């Protein structure tokens, strides 16, 4: 499947760094008295690389000092199988 081929290529671009920095800002802003939970939506057009950037950051979680769990939801499990989730 094409998606699987793309996920196996070396990641390029600043998306992971941007997401990591954004998560740190959001974690500093989090207030359990105001917010229900620590949830961030990643929204963008189809094919923009949302799943890939989150998957790449998840691979680096321990290395960058984050301990959060990321879940990427798709309408079918076929996509999840193709990227090894």
Secondary structure, DSSP 8 states (H G I E B T S, - for coil): -HHHHHHTS---SSHHHHHHHHHHHHHHH--TTT-SS--------TTSSHHHHHHHHHHTTTTTT---------S-HHHHHHTT-
